[in-house]
Amino acid sequence: MAKPNRPARAFSLVELVLMLAIISITAAIGAPRYANSIALYRSQMAAQRIAADLNLARSRARSSSLGQSITFSVASNTYTLPGVTGLSGTASSYSVKLSADPYAGTLLTADFSGSATLTFDRYGQPSAAGTVTVKSGSFTQTVALDGITGLAAVQ
């Protein structure tokens, strides 16, 4: 008995090229948006980390009844809390490099009444009000420190 002729079930070359073109156009539209969203996320996370660490320094000063300082270095994109153990648990001091992953950002300014070092007294009061500005990609975030309460917040 002879087999009946059935049409072949496959995609033609024209259909494959058309689908490849549609996927390429979609990727070309989506890639810049994805890169922008990553840069925005990184700038927000860097600012939130700085605000959290300023509040950590304030809390540490209050709980220990000793002063606690935090020193920003715009040139090296880092800040350090002397006397605080690093997150790795080693004897090194607590230091954050903002140009490293996951932030990949730049520390633009750190101004506390003309100084890049902020000190909280034993009551958690800051030596000065000020701001810290970070940038990742085209996005800039500012962290403001209230001179009365000592609380830091992302603006």
Residue, then its C-alpha position, 0 to 999 in steps of 0.5 A: m500500500a502506498k503512503p499518502n502524500r502529506p505536506a512537510r511540517a517545517f518552517s520556511l527560510v523566510e519565516l525563520v529570517l522574519m522571526l530572527a528580525i523581530i527578535s533582533i528589533t525587540a532586543a535592540i529596544g530592550a537593551p538600553r532600557y535594561a541598562n538604565s534600570i540597572a544603573l538606577y538600581r545601583s545608584q539607589m542601592a549605593a545611596q541606601r547603603i550610605a544612609a544605613d551606614l550613617n545610621l549605623a555609626r549614629s547607633r554605634a555611638r549611642s550604644s557604646s557612649l563613645g564617639q564614632s566617625i565615618t570618613f569619606s574619600v571621594a578620590s578612592n570612592t570609599y568610606t570607612l568606619p574606624g573601629v567597626t569590624g568589617l562585614s567579613g568578620t576579620a580584624s579589618s575596619y569597616s570599609v565600603k568601596l562604591s566603585a566595586d560590585p554591586y554598586a559600580g558607582t562614583l562618590l561625587t561629594a561628601d560635605f559635612s560643613g566643609s569636611a569629608t569626615l563626620t563624627f557622632d558624639r556619645y549621644g548620637q549627635p552629628s558634628a555637622a549636617g551634610t550630604v553625600t552624593v553618589k552616581s551610577g550611570s546617568f543617575t545621581q542620588t543624594v543622602a542627607l544627614d539631619g544636623i539635629t536628629g543625626l538621621a540619614a535619609v535618601q532624598 
